[in-house]
Amino acid sequence: MVGLLWLAHDQACEAELAATLTGILDGQGLPDLRDLQERFQRPGKEPADVVVDIPQPDTYDDLLTAREMAA
């Protein structure tokens, strides 16, 4: 169980792994961790894409102004 949780986290494949496990368990089978690791291993262990939204600089000015008004 811990290996499956780590696989889902490490490979960012929670939904796909859950669907695969549901299919295996519905067929009365047991999951094989090594097979699932091979199946869900990303090529080259590339990190998952992370999107970062950087706010406009004037947003910080608004925060400073609000802080000065509160003081």
mmCIF file of the N, C-alpha and C atoms, coordinates in Angstrom:
data_MODEL
# 
_entry.id   MODEL 
# 
loop_
_atom_site.group_PDB 
_atom_site.id 
_atom_site.type_symbol 
_atom_site.label_atom_id 
_atom_site.label_alt_id 
_atom_site.label_comp_id 
_atom_site.label_asym_id 
_atom_site.label_entity_id 
_atom_site.label_seq_id 
_atom_site.pdbx_PDB_ins_code 
_atom_site.Cartn_x 
_atom_site.Cartn_y 
_atom_site.Cartn_z 
_atom_site.occupancy 
_atom_site.B_iso_or_equiv 
_atom_site.pdbx_formal_charge 
_atom_site.auth_seq_id 
_atom_site.auth_comp_id 
_atom_site.auth_asym_id 
_atom_site.auth_atom_id 
_atom_site.pdbx_PDB_model_num 
ATOM 1   N N  . MET A 1 1  ? 0.817   -1.190  0.000   1.00 0.00 ? 1  MET A N  1 
ATOM 2   C CA . MET A 1 1  ? 0.000   0.000   0.000   1.00 0.00 ? 1  MET A CA 1 
ATOM 3   C C  . MET A 1 1  ? 0.865   1.260   0.000   1.00 0.00 ? 1  MET A C  1 
ATOM 4   N N  . VAL A 1 2  ? 1.894   1.286   0.827   1.00 0.00 ? 2  VAL A N  1 
ATOM 5   C CA . VAL A 1 2  ? 2.769   2.449   0.900   1.00 0.00 ? 2  VAL A CA 1 
ATOM 6   C C  . VAL A 1 2  ? 3.478   2.652   -0.438  1.00 0.00 ? 2  VAL A C  1 
ATOM 7   N N  . GLY A 1 3  ? 3.891   1.568   -1.064  1.00 0.00 ? 3  GLY A N  1 
ATOM 8   C CA . GLY A 1 3  ? 4.539   1.664   -2.373  1.00 0.00 ? 3  GLY A CA 1 
ATOM 9   C C  . GLY A 1 3  ? 3.617   2.255   -3.420  1.00 0.00 ? 3  GLY A C  1 
ATOM 10  N N  . LEU A 1 4  ? 2.343   1.898   -3.379  1.00 0.00 ? 4  LEU A N  1 
ATOM 11  C CA . LEU A 1 4  ? 1.370   2.444   -4.328  1.00 0.00 ? 4  LEU A CA 1 
ATOM 12  C C  . LEU A 1 4  ? 1.146   3.926   -4.078  1.00 0.00 ? 4  LEU A C  1 
ATOM 13  N N  . LEU A 1 5  ? 1.069   4.314   -2.807  1.00 0.00 ? 5  LEU A N  1 
ATOM 14  C CA . LEU A 1 5  ? 0.906   5.729   -2.476  1.00 0.00 ? 5  LEU A CA 1 
ATOM 15  C C  . LEU A 1 5  ? 2.114   6.541   -2.935  1.00 0.00 ? 5  LEU A C  1 
ATOM 16  N N  . TRP A 1 6  ? 3.303   5.987   -2.720  1.00 0.00 ? 6  TRP A N  1 
ATOM 17  C CA . TRP A 1 6  ? 4.511   6.688   -3.148  1.00 0.00 ? 6  TRP A CA 1 
ATOM 18  C C  . TRP A 1 6  ? 4.544   6.806   -4.674  1.00 0.00 ? 6  TRP A C  1 
ATOM 19  N N  . LEU A 1 7  ? 4.175   5.741   -5.367  1.00 0.00 ? 7  LEU A N  1 
ATOM 20  C CA . LEU A 1 7  ? 4.150   5.767   -6.830  1.00 0.00 ? 7  LEU A CA 1 
ATOM 21  C C  . LEU A 1 7  ? 3.214   6.861   -7.324  1.00 0.00 ? 7  LEU A C  1 
ATOM 22  N N  . ALA A 1 8  ? 2.022   6.941   -6.750  1.00 0.00 ? 8  ALA A N  1 
ATOM 23  C CA . ALA A 1 8  ? 1.051   7.960   -7.157  1.00 0.00 ? 8  ALA A CA 1 
ATOM 24  C C  . ALA A 1 8  ? 1.623   9.359   -6.941  1.00 0.00 ? 8  ALA A C  1 
ATOM 25  N N  . HIS A 1 9  ? 2.277   9.565   -5.813  1.00 0.00 ? 9  HIS A N  1 
ATOM 26  C CA . HIS A 1 9  ? 2.863   10.871  -5.510  1.00 0.00 ? 9  HIS A CA 1 
ATOM 27  C C  . HIS A 1 9  ? 4.068   11.166  -6.397  1.00 0.00 ? 9  HIS A C  1 
ATOM 28  N N  . ASP A 1 10 ? 4.991   10.238  -6.456  1.00 0.00 ? 10 ASP A N  1 
ATOM 29  C CA . ASP A 1 10 ? 6.256   10.443  -7.155  1.00 0.00 ? 10 ASP A CA 1 
ATOM 30  C C  . ASP A 1 10 ? 6.067   10.649  -8.653  1.00 0.00 ? 10 ASP A C  1 
ATOM 31  N N  . GLN A 1 11 ? 5.127   9.942   -9.241  1.00 0.00 ? 11 GLN A N  1 
ATOM 32  C CA . GLN A 1 11 ? 4.927   10.027  -10.685 1.00 0.00 ? 11 GLN A CA 1 
ATOM 33  C C  . GLN A 1 11 ? 3.730   10.908  -11.060 1.00 0.00 ? 11 GLN A C  1 
ATOM 34  N N  . ALA A 1 12 ? 3.094   11.509  -10.071 1.00 0.00 ? 12 ALA A N  1 
ATOM 35  C CA . ALA A 1 12 ? 1.937   12.397  -10.288 1.00 0.00 ? 12 ALA A CA 1 
ATOM 36  C C  . ALA A 1 12 ? 0.900   11.715  -11.186 1.00 0.00 ? 12 ALA A C  1 
ATOM 37  N N  . CYS A 1 13 ? 0.532   10.492  -10.796 1.00 0.00 ? 13 CYS A N  1 
ATOM 38  C CA . CYS A 1 13 ? -0.400  9.705   -11.622 1.00 0.00 ? 13 CYS A CA 1 
ATOM 39  C C  . CYS A 1 13 ? -1.560  9.186   -10.785 1.00 0.00 ? 13 CYS A C  1 
ATOM 40  N N  . GLU A 1 14 ? -2.028  10.000  -9.841  1.00 0.00 ? 14 GLU A N  1 
ATOM 41  C CA . GLU A 1 14 ? -3.044  9.548   -8.901  1.00 0.00 ? 14 GLU A CA 1 
ATOM 42  C C  . GLU A 1 14 ? -4.294  9.013   -9.596  1.00 0.00 ? 14 GLU A C  1 
ATOM 43  N N  . ALA A 1 15 ? -4.858  9.803   -10.506 1.00 0.00 ? 15 ALA A N  1 
ATOM 44  C CA . ALA A 1 15 ? -6.118  9.415   -11.162 1.00 0.00 ? 15 ALA A CA 1 
ATOM 45  C C  . ALA A 1 15 ? -5.937  8.181   -12.037 1.00 0.00 ? 15 ALA A C  1 
ATOM 46  N N  . GLU A 1 16 ? -4.873  8.159   -12.824 1.00 0.00 ? 16 GLU A N  1 
ATOM 47  C CA . GLU A 1 16 ? -4.635  7.017   -13.712 1.00 0.00 ? 16 GLU A CA 1 
ATOM 48  C C  . GLU A 1 16 ? -4.352  5.742   -12.912 1.00 0.00 ? 16 GLU A C  1 
ATOM 49  N N  . LEU A 1 17 ? -3.583  5.874   -11.853 1.00 0.00 ? 17 LEU A N  1 
ATOM 50  C CA . LEU A 1 17 ? -3.278  4.717   -11.014 1.00 0.00 ? 17 LEU A CA 1 
ATOM 51  C C  . LEU A 1 17 ? -4.543  4.213   -10.321 1.00 0.00 ? 17 LEU A C  1 
ATOM 52  N N  . ALA A 1 18 ? -5.375  5.135   -9.851  1.00 0.00 ? 18 ALA A N  1 
ATOM 53  C CA . ALA A 1 18 ? -6.624  4.734   -9.199  1.00 0.00 ? 18 ALA A CA 1 
ATOM 54  C C  . ALA A 1 18 ? -7.510  3.961   -10.162 1.00 0.00 ? 18 ALA A C  1 
ATOM 55  N N  . ALA A 1 19 ? -7.611  4.423   -11.401 1.00 0.00 ? 19 ALA A N  1 
ATOM 56  C CA . ALA A 1 19 ? -8.436  3.726   -12.397 1.00 0.00 ? 19 ALA A CA 1 
ATOM 57  C C  . ALA A 1 19 ? -7.872  2.338   -12.690 1.00 0.00 ? 19 ALA A C  1 
ATOM 58  N N  . THR A 1 20 ? -6.560  2.251   -12.804 1.00 0.00 ? 20 THR A N  1 
ATOM 59  C CA . THR A 1 20 ? -5.924  0.954   -13.060 1.00 0.00 ? 20 THR A CA 1 
ATOM 60  C C  . THR A 1 20 ? -6.148  0.000   -11.894 1.00 0.00 ? 20 THR A C  1 
ATOM 61  N N  . LEU A 1 21 ? -5.976  0.499   -10.669 1.00 0.00 ? 21 LEU A N  1 
ATOM 62  C CA . LEU A 1 21 ? -6.182  -0.345  -9.497  1.00 0.00 ? 21 LEU A CA 1 
ATOM 63  C C  . LEU A 1 21 ? -7.632  -0.804  -9.384  1.00 0.00 ? 21 LEU A C  1 
ATOM 64  N N  . THR A 1 22 ? -8.559  0.066   -9.711  1.00 0.00 ? 22 THR A N  1 
ATOM 65  C CA . THR A 1 22 ? -9.977  -0.309  -9.695  1.00 0.00 ? 22 THR A CA 1 
ATOM 66  C C  . THR A 1 22 ? -10.234 -1.452  -10.658 1.00 0.00 ? 22 THR A C  1 
ATOM 67  N N  . GLY A 1 23 ? -9.659  -1.367  -11.844 1.00 0.00 ? 23 GLY A N  1 
ATOM 68  C CA . GLY A 1 23 ? -9.814  -2.442  -12.821 1.00 0.00 ? 23 GLY A CA 1 
ATOM 69  C C  . GLY A 1 23 ? -9.225  -3.753  -12.344 1.00 0.00 ? 23 GLY A C  1 
ATOM 70  N N  . ILE A 1 24 ? -8.054  -3.676  -11.736 1.00 0.00 ? 24 ILE A N  1 
ATOM 71  C CA . ILE A 1 24 ? -7.394  -4.891  -11.233 1.00 0.00 ? 24 ILE A CA 1 
ATOM 72  C C  . ILE A 1 24 ? -8.227  -5.519  -10.120 1.00 0.00 ? 24 ILE A C  1 
ATOM 73  N N  . LEU A 1 25 ? -8.668  -4.701  -9.179  1.00 0.00 ? 25 LEU A N  1 
ATOM 74  C CA . LEU A 1 25 ? -9.425  -5.218  -8.038  1.00 0.00 ? 25 LEU A CA 1 
ATOM 75  C C  . LEU A 1 25 ? -10.812 -5.706  -8.454  1.00 0.00 ? 25 LEU A C  1 
ATOM 76  N N  . ASP A 1 26 ? -11.442 -5.035  -9.428  1.00 0.00 ? 26 ASP A N  1 
ATOM 77  C CA . ASP A 1 26 ? -12.743 -5.488  -9.923  1.00 0.00 ? 26 ASP A CA 1 
ATOM 78  C C  . ASP A 1 26 ? -12.628 -6.863  -10.586 1.00 0.00 ? 26 ASP A C  1 
ATOM 79  N N  . GLY A 1 27 ? -11.469 -7.136  -11.167 1.00 0.00 ? 27 GLY A N  1 
ATOM 80  C CA . GLY A 1 27 ? -11.233 -8.440  -11.782 1.00 0.00 ? 27 GLY A CA 1 
ATOM 81  C C  . GLY A 1 27 ? -10.740 -9.480  -10.793 1.00 0.00 ? 27 GLY A C  1 
ATOM 82  N N  . GLN A 1 28 ? -10.845 -9.156  -9.505  1.00 0.00 ? 28 GLN A N  1 
ATOM 83  C CA . GLN A 1 28 ? -10.441 -10.057 -8.421  1.00 0.00 ? 28 GLN A CA 1 
ATOM 84  C C  . GLN A 1 28 ? -8.937  -10.307 -8.394  1.00 0.00 ? 28 GLN A C  1 
ATOM 85  N N  . GLY A 1 29 ? -8.162  -9.427  -9.024  1.00 0.00 ? 29 GLY A N  1 
ATOM 86  C CA . GLY A 1 29 ? -6.714  -9.583  -9.008  1.00 0.00 ? 29 GLY A CA 1 
ATOM 87  C C  . GLY A 1 29 ? -6.078  -8.757  -7.907  1.00 0.00 ? 29 GLY A C  1 
ATOM 88  N N  . LEU A 1 30 ? -4.785  -8.902  -7.745  1.00 0.00 ? 30 LEU A N  1 
ATOM 89  C CA . LEU A 1 30 ? -4.015  -8.115  -6.796  1.00 0.00 ? 30 LEU A CA 1 
ATOM 90  C C  . LEU A 1 30 ? -2.988  -7.301  -7.573  1.00 0.00 ? 30 LEU A C  1 
ATOM 91  N N  . PRO A 1 31 ? -2.767  -6.072  -7.188  1.00 0.00 ? 31 PRO A N  1 
ATOM 92  C CA . PRO A 1 31 ? -1.795  -5.243  -7.905  1.00 0.00 ? 31 PRO A CA 1 
ATOM 93  C C  . PRO A 1 31 ? -0.372  -5.730  -7.672  1.00 0.00 ? 31 PRO A C  1 
ATOM 94  N N  . ASP A 1 32 ? 0.437   -5.633  -8.712  1.00 0.00 ? 32 ASP A N  1 
ATOM 95  C CA . ASP A 1 32 ? 1.859   -5.964  -8.625  1.00 0.00 ? 32 ASP A CA 1 
ATOM 96  C C  . ASP A 1 32 ? 2.622   -4.646  -8.694  1.00 0.00 ? 32 ASP A C  1 
ATOM 97  N N  . LEU A 1 33 ? 3.254   -4.267  -7.598  1.00 0.00 ? 33 LEU A N  1 
ATOM 98  C CA . LEU A 1 33 ? 3.911   -2.968  -7.509  1.00 0.00 ? 33 LEU A CA 1 
ATOM 99  C C  . LEU A 1 33 ? 4.957   -2.778  -8.593  1.00 0.00 ? 33 LEU A C  1 
ATOM 100 N N  . ARG A 1 34 ? 5.761   -3.786  -8.855  1.00 0.00 ? 34 ARG A N  1 
ATOM 101 C CA . ARG A 1 34 ? 6.811   -3.650  -9.881  1.00 0.00 ? 34 ARG A CA 1 
ATOM 102 C C  . ARG A 1 34 ? 6.224   -3.409  -11.260 1.00 0.00 ? 34 ARG A C  1 
ATOM 103 N N  . ASP A 1 35 ? 5.169   -4.124  -11.599 1.00 0.00 ? 35 ASP A N  1 
ATOM 104 C CA . ASP A 1 35 ? 4.518   -3.913  -12.898 1.00 0.00 ? 35 ASP A CA 1 
ATOM 105 C C  . ASP A 1 35 ? 3.952   -2.499  -12.994 1.00 0.00 ? 35 ASP A C  1 
ATOM 106 N N  . LEU A 1 36 ? 3.326   -2.036  -11.927 1.00 0.00 ? 36 LEU A N  1 
ATOM 107 C CA . LEU A 1 36 ? 2.749   -0.698  -11.935 1.00 0.00 ? 36 LEU A CA 1 
ATOM 108 C C  . LEU A 1 36 ? 3.831   0.382   -11.980 1.00 0.00 ? 36 LEU A C  1 
ATOM 109 N N  . GLN A 1 37 ? 4.954   0.147   -11.308 1.00 0.00 ? 37 GLN A N  1 
ATOM 110 C CA . GLN A 1 37 ? 6.059   1.102   -11.367 1.00 0.00 ? 37 GLN A CA 1 
ATOM 111 C C  . GLN A 1 37 ? 6.588   1.234   -12.795 1.00 0.00 ? 37 GLN A C  1 
ATOM 112 N N  . GLU A 1 38 ? 6.726   0.103   -13.481 1.00 0.00 ? 38 GLU A N  1 
ATOM 113 C CA . GLU A 1 38 ? 7.188   0.136   -14.870 1.00 0.00 ? 38 GLU A CA 1 
ATOM 114 C C  . GLU A 1 38 ? 6.173   0.843   -15.765 1.00 0.00 ? 38 GLU A C  1 
ATOM 115 N N  . ARG A 1 39 ? 4.906   0.579   -15.523 1.00 0.00 ? 39 ARG A N  1 
ATOM 116 C CA . ARG A 1 39 ? 3.847   1.156   -16.358 1.00 0.00 ? 39 ARG A CA 1 
ATOM 117 C C  . ARG A 1 39 ? 3.747   2.677   -16.207 1.00 0.00 ? 39 ARG A C  1 
ATOM 118 N N  . PHE A 1 40 ? 3.903   3.177   -14.980 1.00 0.00 ? 40 PHE A N  1 
ATOM 119 C CA . PHE A 1 40 ? 3.695   4.590   -14.723 1.00 0.00 ? 40 PHE A CA 1 
ATOM 120 C C  . PHE A 1 40 ? 4.979   5.405   -14.619 1.00 0.00 ? 40 PHE A C  1 
ATOM 121 N N  . GLN A 1 41 ? 6.113   4.785   -14.842 1.00 0.00 ? 41 GLN A N  1 
ATOM 122 C CA . GLN A 1 41 ? 7.387   5.498   -14.771 1.00 0.00 ? 41 GLN A CA 1 
ATOM 123 C C  . GLN A 1 41 ? 7.478   6.493   -15.918 1.00 0.00 ? 41 GLN A C  1 
ATOM 124 N N  . ARG A 1 42 ? 7.687   7.759   -15.597 1.00 0.00 ? 42 ARG A N  1 
ATOM 125 C CA . ARG A 1 42 ? 7.886   8.775   -16.637 1.00 0.00 ? 42 ARG A CA 1 
ATOM 126 C C  . ARG A 1 42 ? 9.279   8.606   -17.221 1.00 0.00 ? 42 ARG A C  1 
ATOM 127 N N  . PRO A 1 43 ? 9.418   8.818   -18.511 1.00 0.00 ? 43 PRO A N  1 
ATOM 128 C CA . PRO A 1 43 ? 10.750  8.727   -19.116 1.00 0.00 ? 43 PRO A CA 1 
ATOM 129 C C  . PRO A 1 43 ? 11.690  9.784   -18.536 1.00 0.00 ? 43 PRO A C  1 
ATOM 130 N N  . GLY A 1 44 ? 12.859  9.356   -18.131 1.00 0.00 ? 44 GLY A N  1 
ATOM 131 C CA . GLY A 1 44 ? 13.874  10.276  -17.647 1.00 0.00 ? 44 GLY A CA 1 
ATOM 132 C C  . GLY A 1 44 ? 13.566  10.929  -16.311 1.00 0.00 ? 44 GLY A C  1 
ATOM 133 N N  . LYS A 1 45 ? 12.550  10.448  -15.608 1.00 0.00 ? 45 LYS A N  1 
ATOM 134 C CA . LYS A 1 45 ? 12.186  11.011  -14.308 1.00 0.00 ? 45 LYS A CA 1 
ATOM 135 C C  . LYS A 1 45 ? 12.072  12.533  -14.384 1.00 0.00 ? 45 LYS A C  1 
ATOM 136 N N  . GLU A 1 46 ? 11.473  13.050  -15.458 1.00 0.00 ? 46 GLU A N  1 
ATOM 137 C CA . GLU A 1 46 ? 11.278  14.484  -15.589 1.00 0.00 ? 46 GLU A CA 1 
ATOM 138 C C  . GLU A 1 46 ? 10.293  14.956  -14.527 1.00 0.00 ? 46 GLU A C  1 
ATOM 139 N N  . PRO A 1 47 ? 10.561  16.097  -13.926 1.00 0.00 ? 47 PRO A N  1 
ATOM 140 C CA . PRO A 1 47 ? 9.621   16.598  -12.926 1.00 0.00 ? 47 PRO A CA 1 
ATOM 141 C C  . PRO A 1 47 ? 8.304   17.029  -13.574 1.00 0.00 ? 47 PRO A C  1 
ATOM 142 N N  . ALA A 1 48 ? 7.257   16.980  -12.812 1.00 0.00 ? 48 ALA A N  1 
ATOM 143 C CA . ALA A 1 48 ? 5.959   17.416  -13.317 1.00 0.00 ? 48 ALA A CA 1 
ATOM 144 C C  . ALA A 1 48 ? 6.002   18.921  -13.576 1.00 0.00 ? 48 ALA A C  1 
ATOM 145 N N  . ASP A 1 49 ? 5.252   19.377  -14.573 1.00 0.00 ? 49 ASP A N  1 
ATOM 146 C CA . ASP A 1 49 ? 5.184   20.795  -14.881 1.00 0.00 ? 49 ASP A CA 1 
ATOM 147 C C  . ASP A 1 49 ? 4.480   21.536  -13.749 1.00 0.00 ? 49 ASP A C  1 
ATOM 148 N N  . VAL A 1 50 ? 5.063   22.641  -13.351 1.00 0.00 ? 50 VAL A N  1 
ATOM 149 C CA . VAL A 1 50 ? 4.478   23.486  -12.317 1.00 0.00 ? 50 VAL A CA 1 
ATOM 150 C C  . VAL A 1 50 ? 4.251   24.863  -12.928 1.00 0.00 ? 50 VAL A C  1 
ATOM 151 N N  . VAL A 1 51 ? 3.029   25.351  -12.834 1.00 0.00 ? 51 VAL A N  1 
ATOM 152 C CA . VAL A 1 51 ? 2.698   26.667  -13.361 1.00 0.00 ? 51 VAL A CA 1 
ATOM 153 C C  . VAL A 1 51 ? 2.679   27.658  -12.212 1.00 0.00 ? 51 VAL A C  1 
ATOM 154 N N  . VAL A 1 52 ? 3.423   28.747  -12.366 1.00 0.00 ? 52 VAL A N  1 
ATOM 155 C CA . VAL A 1 52 ? 3.488   29.777  -11.343 1.00 0.00 ? 52 VAL A CA 1 
ATOM 156 C C  . VAL A 1 52 ? 2.994   31.084  -11.956 1.00 0.00 ? 52 VAL A C  1 
ATOM 157 N N  . ASP A 1 53 ? 1.958   31.654  -11.364 1.00 0.00 ? 53 ASP A N  1 
ATOM 158 C CA . ASP A 1 53 ? 1.452   32.952  -11.808 1.00 0.00 ? 53 ASP A CA 1 
ATOM 159 C C  . ASP A 1 53 ? 2.122   34.035  -10.983 1.00 0.00 ? 53 ASP A C  1 
ATOM 160 N N  . ILE A 1 54 ? 2.888   34.886  -11.641 1.00 0.00 ? 54 ILE A N  1 
ATOM 161 C CA . ILE A 1 54 ? 3.590   35.964  -10.954 1.00 0.00 ? 54 ILE A CA 1 
ATOM 162 C C  . ILE A 1 54 ? 2.729   37.218  -11.047 1.00 0.00 ? 54 ILE A C  1 
ATOM 163 N N  . PRO A 1 55 ? 2.379   37.810  -9.894  1.00 0.00 ? 55 PRO A N  1 
ATOM 164 C CA . PRO A 1 55 ? 1.529   38.993  -9.921  1.00 0.00 ? 55 PRO A CA 1 
ATOM 165 C C  . PRO A 1 55 ? 2.262   40.204  -10.502 1.00 0.00 ? 55 PRO A C  1 
ATOM 166 N N  . GLN A 1 56 ? 1.486   41.166  -10.964 1.00 0.00 ? 56 GLN A N  1 
ATOM 167 C CA . GLN A 1 56 ? 2.050   42.412  -11.483 1.00 0.00 ? 56 GLN A CA 1 
ATOM 168 C C  . GLN A 1 56 ? 2.692   43.187  -10.330 1.00 0.00 ? 56 GLN A C  1 
ATOM 169 N N  . PRO A 1 57 ? 3.775   43.912  -10.598 1.00 0.00 ? 57 PRO A N  1 
ATOM 170 C CA . PRO A 1 57 ? 4.470   44.646  -9.537  1.00 0.00 ? 57 PRO A CA 1 
ATOM 171 C C  . PRO A 1 57 ? 3.585   45.650  -8.794  1.00 0.00 ? 57 PRO A C  1 
ATOM 172 N N  . ASP A 1 58 ? 2.630   46.264  -9.474  1.00 0.00 ? 58 ASP A N  1 
ATOM 173 C CA . ASP A 1 58 ? 1.797   47.257  -8.795  1.00 0.00 ? 58 ASP A CA 1 
ATOM 174 C C  . ASP A 1 58 ? 0.908   46.639  -7.714  1.00 0.00 ? 58 ASP A C  1 
ATOM 175 N N  . THR A 1 59 ? 0.725   45.334  -7.751  1.00 0.00 ? 59 THR A N  1 
ATOM 176 C CA . THR A 1 59 ? -0.026  44.648  -6.701  1.00 0.00 ? 59 THR A CA 1 
ATOM 177 C C  . THR A 1 59 ? 0.671   44.828  -5.358  1.00 0.00 ? 59 THR A C  1 
ATOM 178 N N  . TYR A 1 60 ? 1.988   44.793  -5.358  1.00 0.00 ? 60 TYR A N  1 
ATOM 179 C CA . TYR A 1 60 ? 2.746   44.975  -4.127  1.00 0.00 ? 60 TYR A CA 1 
ATOM 180 C C  . TYR A 1 60 ? 2.592   46.398  -3.602  1.00 0.00 ? 60 TYR A C  1 
ATOM 181 N N  . ASP A 1 61 ? 2.538   47.384  -4.514  1.00 0.00 ? 61 ASP A N  1 
ATOM 182 C CA . ASP A 1 61 ? 2.314   48.768  -4.096  1.00 0.00 ? 61 ASP A CA 1 
ATOM 183 C C  . ASP A 1 61 ? 0.976   48.899  -3.379  1.00 0.00 ? 61 ASP A C  1 
ATOM 184 N N  . ASP A 1 62 ? -0.055  48.229  -3.902  1.00 0.00 ? 62 ASP A N  1 
ATOM 185 C CA . ASP A 1 62 ? -1.371  48.256  -3.262  1.00 0.00 ? 62 ASP A CA 1 
ATOM 186 C C  . ASP A 1 62 ? -1.303  47.670  -1.855  1.00 0.00 ? 62 ASP A C  1 
ATOM 187 N N  . LEU A 1 63 ? -0.557  46.600  -1.680  1.00 0.00 ? 63 LEU A N  1 
ATOM 188 C CA . LEU A 1 63 ? -0.411  45.986  -0.358  1.00 0.00 ? 63 LEU A CA 1 
ATOM 189 C C  . LEU A 1 63 ? 0.299   46.931  0.614   1.00 0.00 ? 63 LEU A C  1 
ATOM 190 N N  . LEU A 1 64 ? 1.353   47.594  0.140   1.00 0.00 ? 64 LEU A N  1 
ATOM 191 C CA . LEU A 1 64 ? 2.080   48.526  1.007   1.00 0.00 ? 64 LEU A CA 1 
ATOM 192 C C  . LEU A 1 64 ? 1.198   49.695  1.401   1.00 0.00 ? 64 LEU A C  1 
ATOM 193 N N  . THR A 1 65 ? 0.415   50.210  0.473   1.00 0.00 ? 65 THR A N  1 
ATOM 194 C CA . THR A 1 65 ? -0.488  51.320  0.747   1.00 0.00 ? 65 THR A CA 1 
ATOM 195 C C  . THR A 1 65 ? -1.528  50.923  1.784   1.00 0.00 ? 65 THR A C  1 
ATOM 196 N N  . ALA A 1 66 ? -2.090  49.749  1.633   1.00 0.00 ? 66 ALA A N  1 
ATOM 197 C CA . ALA A 1 66 ? -3.092  49.252  2.586   1.00 0.00 ? 66 ALA A CA 1 
ATOM 198 C C  . ALA A 1 66 ? -2.474  49.076  3.967   1.00 0.00 ? 66 ALA A C  1 
ATOM 199 N N  . ARG A 1 67 ? -1.248  48.639  4.023   1.00 0.00 ? 67 ARG A N  1 
ATOM 200 C CA . ARG A 1 67 ? -0.568  48.447  5.307   1.00 0.00 ? 67 ARG A CA 1 
ATOM 201 C C  . ARG A 1 67 ? -0.321  49.791  5.983   1.00 0.00 ? 67 ARG A C  1 
ATOM 202 N N  . GLU A 1 68 ? 0.075   50.807  5.210   1.00 0.00 ? 68 GLU A N  1 
ATOM 203 C CA . GLU A 1 68 ? 0.318   52.136  5.782   1.00 0.00 ? 68 GLU A CA 1 
ATOM 204 C C  . GLU A 1 68 ? -0.973  52.741  6.308   1.00 0.00 ? 68 GLU A C  1 
ATOM 205 N N  . MET A 1 69 ? -2.088  52.496  5.623   1.00 0.00 ? 69 MET A N  1 
ATOM 206 C CA . MET A 1 69 ? -3.374  53.035  6.065   1.00 0.00 ? 69 MET A CA 1 
ATOM 207 C C  . MET A 1 69 ? -3.831  52.369  7.367   1.00 0.00 ? 69 MET A C  1 
ATOM 208 N N  . ALA A 1 70 ? -3.497  51.092  7.531   1.00 0.00 ? 70 ALA A N  1 
ATOM 209 C CA . ALA A 1 70 ? -3.919  50.349  8.715   1.00 0.00 ? 70 ALA A CA 1 
ATOM 210 C C  . ALA A 1 70 ? -3.112  50.738  9.945   1.00 0.00 ? 70 ALA A C  1 
ATOM 211 N N  . ALA A 1 71 ? -1.905  51.277  9.723   1.00 0.00 ? 71 ALA A N  1 
ATOM 212 C CA . ALA A 1 71 ? -1.022  51.600  10.858  1.00 0.00 ? 71 ALA A CA 1 
ATOM 213 C C  . ALA A 1 71 ? -1.380  52.896  11.528  1.00 0.00 ? 71 ALA A C  1 
# 
